[in-house]
Amino acid sequence: MNTFDLDKTYIAGTYKRFPVEIVSGKGSLVKDVNGKEYIDMGSGIAVTSFGVADDAWIAAVEKQIHSLQHMSNLYYTSPCARLAEALCKKTGMAKVFFSNSGAEANECTIKAARKWAAEHKGPACSTIVTLENSFHGRTLTTLAATGQEHYHELYQPLTPGFASFPAGNMDALKKLCASGTVAAVLIECVQGEGGVIPLDPAFAKELAAYLKEQDILLIVDEVQTGNGRSGKMYAYMNYGLQPDVVSTAKGLAGGLPMGATLLGEKVKDVFSYGDHGSTFGGNPVAASAALSVVERLTDEFLADVTRKSELIRSLLEGAEGIESISGLGLMIGLKTSKPAAEVVAACMENGVLCLTAKDKVRLLPALNIPDELLIRACDVIKAACNI
Ligand SMILES: *Cc1c(COP(=O)(O)O)cnc(C)c1O
């Protein structure tokens, strides 16, 4: 059987795949099994931060693989310790818990918030409030956090203790908080799966000030927006926010599974021995890969991410068939006149891999994609929007 048939026969049918088998790549170019080349404007959904088979990333992974591929968390290892230091130094957060995915990173934010609130305000203070149209993961608890009913339908009962409100509606939030049972508010600065929708900066400020005044934790989900994607190390930095807890994953290790939960001053000591754990969390290969990513996210590099973002906007703004452009940094949503799925299919036909998010075409290219490839990709996207 070929890969398509094997996959259809033996893999659970959760993914509606495109009829393309990707076999290799270099940087922002990937090749399918027939040798057709594509410009990768999706980076494995914001994962391959420096593209495919990046030399520095390979060197970091290879070096670590030859000395120690895994050790249990019963012992100290250097890569995760150095990565935690780098993340704290770049953010002002105080401590890190490592896991293996975005959902797990969010699970940890919820456990941290609930334990902190139980200890400081009593066990009844356990509700986590999220935004409508959010996305926080696929586990039963992060599904409960996800403010989109259609994800919930098949999996009742979900973890209790979650509520959501529409972004921008402070009155709705205050109503939820009036009971005194809200431990934390969990937000994405740019809703990714929800359609590349950035939070209104005035609302973000007002929200943060209110939570501070109420001693309610602010958790920011940086799973998709994090690690340079927004043009800052984390997207909350564009908003001048100071979260108590941050989760991240996707692009952190540039293509290996890794999640991280950053704990701010208020909650840095919330976990004690045995309170939480992960067999693979902080794996030395993933941590070495992540260090090779994080060390390169300098101010100068991030300024170039912003410049590339502006380049894409200038190339696509006002193009026939593109109604509006949303997003931050190299996380871009296009509202197209044609259905997004049709645009993506036409792009693929012409050698450009794009994503969708709700009714938008979503672009998440590697942070170091060369301008020349961006320009070529934008030409193809423009043509696909205008057929
Ligand atoms: C992708 C994503 C998640 C889930 O991450 P997984 O690694 O798939 O578990 C959570 N939150 C946001 C904002 C995401 O984009």
The ligand as a Gaussian input file, in Angstrom:
#p B3LYP/6-31G(d) Opt

LIG

0 1
 C       -2.239000      24.874000      18.906000
 C       -2.736000      25.575000      20.100000
 C       -2.955000      24.891000      21.317000
 C       -2.813000      23.398000      21.436000
 O       -1.502000      22.967000      21.232000
 P       -1.189000      21.402000      21.012000
 O        0.307000      21.352000      20.957000
 O       -1.846000      20.988000      19.746000
 O       -1.735000      20.682000      22.195000
 C       -3.333000      25.636000      22.409000
 N       -3.502000      26.970000      22.338000
 C       -3.318000      27.654000      21.197000
 C       -3.501000      29.131000      21.179000
 C       -2.939000      26.981000      20.041000
 O       -2.773000      27.663000      18.891000

